[in-house]
């Protein structure tokens, strides 16, 4: 009997050890991937490339993802609007392609004329601590690095120097998912000379670092004349109660300040499995966000011409 109970105990320990090892691998090695992720379409005519540059702001070589429009190599005199996409926690420069299938979204929007051909940039927004499931990147200039300067100023100059961009801020958009949505507004609103269009998908608008890095508070300090330049799109999943509440409150603040914005609540939210969950949510509603961006680009182009 003692031997039998000993075997049962050993089997139980082995099962627990296996579960712990599997959990460790899933979170720390695999990066907690979506169990039913959106699939990247083939033959879109679009390619995702990783590029590097020397960052003075961070004191190291940094990466960004690049997706050029399909006619970029053919129309050598044509200039293009620019879209920055910021990843959320435990992400990197590849996240929007590997997890959200961004080239598939772009292909469909280009085909339906909902988005003008654009240069799409996916920065590595991680601070000096690197990527981890235990923290979100500090999307600001702080003790863990000057991520705000890196993205809001330094990378803008790199992109303008390397690619044929339309340089007016009404042709530059920045958005992101989860903490990347917070980062887009927290960085972008401080660089209205570079960006005028912003979007957030299940993001938040107050930060634990304080009001200095909380768009909910910071936006009220922006001069009235500058507010007129801002265009904002907001969405949040109905299952993400805290993110939804934060997004609704920010939407109400924008309305109060007379800032042009659009807000939507959709089924789903954060998670790792389900048609309206996690990267499936962000893949699906990236099309809505970029459709909004496309309308702003088209209006800016009409006004320019």
CORZI-V481708 format. One record per residue. N is the residue number from 1. SS is DSSP state (H for helix, E for strand, C for the rest). OMEGA is omega in radians with two decimals (* if undefined). NEAR is the number of other C-alpha atoms within 10 Angstrom. Layout:
N | SS | OMEGA | NEAR
N | SS | OMEGA | NEAR
//
This chain:
1 | C | 3.13 | 6
2 | H | 3.13 | 7
3 | H | -3.14 | 8
4 | H | 3.13 | 9
5 | H | 3.09 | 10
6 | H | 3.12 | 11
7 | H | 3.12 | 12
8 | H | 3.13 | 12
9 | H | 3.13 | 12
10 | H | 3.12 | 12
11 | H | 3.11 | 12
12 | H | 3.11 | 12
13 | H | -3.14 | 12
14 | H | 3.14 | 12
15 | H | 3.13 | 12
16 | H | -3.14 | 12
17 | H | 3.12 | 12
18 | H | 3.13 | 12
19 | H | 3.12 | 12
20 | H | 3.14 | 12
21 | H | 3.11 | 11
22 | H | 3.11 | 13
23 | H | 3.11 | 14
24 | H | 3.13 | 14
25 | H | -3.08 | 13
26 | H | -3.07 | 13
27 | H | -2.94 | 14
28 | H | -3.11 | 14
29 | H | -3.10 | 11
30 | C | 3.13 | 10
31 | C | 3.12 | 15
32 | C | -3.08 | 15
33 | C | 3.02 | 16
34 | C | -3.11 | 17
35 | C | 3.10 | 12
36 | C | -3.00 | 14
37 | C | 3.01 | 21
38 | C | -3.08 | 20
39 | C | 3.10 | 15
40 | C | 3.09 | 16
41 | C | 3.06 | 14
42 | C | 3.07 | 9
43 | C | 3.09 | 9
44 | C | -3.05 | 15
45 | C | -3.13 | 12
46 | C | 3.10 | 18
47 | C | 3.09 | 13
48 | C | 3.13 | 17
49 | E | 3.01 | 15
50 | E | 3.12 | 14
51 | E | 3.14 | 13
52 | E | 3.02 | 10
53 | E | 3.10 | 13
54 | E | -3.10 | 14
55 | E | 3.03 | 17
56 | C | -3.12 | 13
57 | C | -3.10 | 17
58 | C | 3.12 | 17
59 | C | -3.12 | 11
60 | E | 3.04 | 11
61 | E | -3.10 | 10
62 | E | 3.13 | 19
63 | E | 2.90 | 20
64 | E | 3.06 | 19
65 | E | -3.10 | 22
66 | E | 2.99 | 20
67 | E | 3.13 | 20
68 | C | 3.12 | 20
69 | C | -3.02 | 19
70 | C | -3.12 | 17
71 | C | -3.02 | 12
72 | C | -3.09 | 17
73 | C | -3.08 | 10
74 | C | -3.10 | 8
75 | C | -2.96 | 9
76 | C | 3.10 | 9
77 | C | -3.09 | 8
78 | C | 3.07 | 12
79 | C | -2.94 | 16
80 | E | 2.97 | 21
81 | E | -3.03 | 22
82 | E | 3.09 | 27
83 | E | 3.00 | 22
84 | E | 3.07 | 25
85 | E | -3.10 | 27
86 | E | 3.13 | 31
87 | C | 3.07 | 28
88 | C | -3.12 | 23
89 | C | 3.13 | 20
90 | C | 3.10 | 20
91 | C | 3.11 | 22
92 | C | -3.07 | 21
93 | C | -3.12 | 24
94 | C | -2.95 | 21
95 | H | -3.07 | 21
96 | H | 3.08 | 26
97 | H | -3.05 | 21
98 | H | -3.03 | 18
99 | C | -3.10 | 20
100 | C | 3.11 | 24
101 | C | -3.02 | 23
102 | H | 3.14 | 25
103 | H | 3.09 | 22
104 | H | 3.11 | 21
105 | H | -3.13 | 21
106 | H | 3.14 | 25
107 | H | -3.12 | 20
108 | H | -3.13 | 15
109 | H | 3.08 | 19
110 | H | -3.10 | 17
111 | H | -3.11 | 12
112 | C | 3.13 | 10
113 | C | 3.10 | 12
114 | C | 3.12 | 19
115 | C | 3.04 | 22
116 | C | 3.08 | 21
117 | C | -3.02 | 22
118 | E | 2.97 | 24
119 | E | -3.07 | 23
120 | E | -3.10 | 23
121 | E | 3.09 | 26
122 | E | -3.09 | 26
123 | E | 2.86 | 25
124 | C | -3.06 | 24
125 | C | -3.11 | 30
126 | C | 3.09 | 25
127 | C | -3.03 | 22
128 | C | 3.08 | 16
129 | C | -3.09 | 12
130 | C | -3.09 | 15
131 | C | -3.11 | 20
132 | E | 3.05 | 15
133 | C | -3.07 | 12
134 | C | 3.12 | 7
135 | E | 2.99 | 11
136 | C | 3.09 | 21
137 | C | 3.00 | 25
138 | C | -3.13 | 25
139 | C | 3.08 | 29
140 | C | 3.06 | 23
141 | E | -3.08 | 17
142 | E | -3.08 | 13
143 | C | -3.13 | 9
144 | C | 3.08 | 16
145 | E | -3.11 | 20
146 | E | -3.12 | 20
147 | H | 3.11 | 25
148 | H | 3.10 | 24
149 | H | 3.12 | 21
150 | H | -3.03 | 25
151 | H | -3.02 | 25
152 | H | -3.08 | 25
153 | H | -3.02 | 18
154 | H | -3.12 | 17
155 | H | 3.06 | 22
156 | H | 3.13 | 19
157 | H | 3.11 | 13
158 | H | -3.11 | 13
159 | H | 3.13 | 15
160 | H | -3.12 | 13
161 | H | -3.04 | 10
162 | H | -3.01 | 8
163 | C | -3.10 | 14
164 | C | -3.07 | 17
165 | E | 2.83 | 18
166 | C | -2.94 | 17
167 | C | 3.12 | 17
168 | C | -3.05 | 13
169 | H | 3.09 | 19
170 | H | 3.07 | 23
171 | H | 3.11 | 25
172 | E | -3.14 | 27
173 | E | 3.07 | 27
174 | E | 3.11 | 30
175 | E | 3.14 | 29
176 | E | 3.14 | 27
177 | E | 3.14 | 30
178 | C | -3.13 | 23
179 | H | 3.04 | 24
180 | H | 3.05 | 29
181 | H | 3.03 | 27
182 | H | -3.11 | 30
183 | H | -3.12 | 34
184 | H | 3.13 | 30
185 | H | -3.10 | 30
186 | H | 3.12 | 25
187 | H | -3.01 | 24
188 | H | -3.12 | 25
189 | C | 3.10 | 23
190 | C | -3.10 | 18
191 | C | 3.14 | 17
192 | C | 3.01 | 19
193 | C | 3.12 | 17
194 | C | -3.07 | 21
195 | C | 3.04 | 29
196 | C | -3.05 | 24
197 | E | -3.06 | 28
198 | E | 3.06 | 26
199 | E | -3.12 | 29
200 | E | 3.11 | 30
201 | E | -3.08 | 29
202 | C | 3.10 | 33
203 | C | 3.11 | 29
204 | C | -2.96 | 28
205 | C | 2.94 | 25
206 | C | -3.06 | 20
207 | C | -3.10 | 17
208 | C | 3.12 | 7
209 | C | 3.05 | 11
210 | C | -3.06 | 9
211 | H | -3.13 | 13
212 | H | -3.13 | 13
213 | H | 3.12 | 23
214 | C | -3.14 | 19
215 | H | 3.11 | 24
216 | H | 3.13 | 24
217 | H | -3.02 | 16
218 | H | -3.03 | 17
219 | H | 3.13 | 19
220 | H | 3.14 | 14
221 | H | 3.14 | 9
222 | C | 3.14 | 13
223 | C | -3.08 | 9
224 | H | -3.13 | 12
225 | H | 3.14 | 8
226 | H | -3.13 | 13
227 | H | -3.09 | 20
228 | C | -3.12 | 13
229 | C | -3.01 | 16
230 | C | 2.99 | 20
231 | E | -3.02 | 21
232 | E | 3.05 | 24
233 | E | -3.10 | 21
234 | E | 2.93 | 24
235 | E | 3.11 | 27
236 | E | 3.12 | 32
237 | E | -3.11 | 25
238 | C | 3.10 | 18
239 | C | 3.14 | 18
240 | C | -2.98 | 18
241 | H | -3.11 | 13
242 | H | 3.12 | 15
243 | H | 3.14 | 22
244 | H | 3.12 | 24
245 | H | 3.14 | 16
246 | H | -3.13 | 19
247 | H | 3.11 | 28
248 | H | 3.14 | 20
249 | H | 3.12 | 15
250 | H | 3.06 | 21
251 | H | 3.12 | 23
252 | H | 3.09 | 16
253 | H | 3.11 | 16
254 | H | 3.10 | 21
255 | H | -3.13 | 13
256 | H | -3.11 | 10
257 | H | -3.14 | 14
258 | C | -3.14 | 12
259 | C | -3.12 | 20
260 | E | -3.14 | 15
261 | E | 3.13 | 18
262 | E | -3.09 | 16
263 | E | 3.10 | 16
264 | E | 2.95 | 16
265 | E | -3.10 | 18
266 | E | 3.05 | 15
267 | C | 3.05 | 13
268 | C | -3.11 | 20
269 | E | 3.12 | 26
270 | C | 3.10 | 22
271 | C | -3.07 | 16
272 | C | -3.13 | 17
273 | C | 3.08 | 15
274 | C | -3.07 | 17
275 | C | -3.12 | 15
276 | C | -3.00 | 21
277 | E | 3.01 | 22
278 | C | -3.09 | 26
279 | H | 3.01 | 30
280 | H | 3.06 | 26
281 | H | -3.06 | 26
282 | H | 3.06 | 30
283 | H | -3.10 | 24
284 | H | -3.02 | 17
285 | H | 2.94 | 18
286 | H | 3.08 | 27
287 | H | 3.11 | 19
288 | H | -3.12 | 19
289 | H | -3.09 | 22
290 | H | 2.99 | 22
291 | H | 3.06 | 19
292 | H | 3.11 | 21
293 | H | 3.13 | 27
294 | H | 3.11 | 23
295 | H | 3.14 | 14
296 | H | 3.09 | 21
297 | H | -3.12 | 23
298 | H | 3.11 | 15
299 | H | 3.12 | 14
300 | H | 3.12 | 15
301 | H | 3.12 | 13
302 | H | 3.12 | 9
303 | H | -3.14 | 8
304 | H | -3.08 | 7
305 | C | * | 6
//
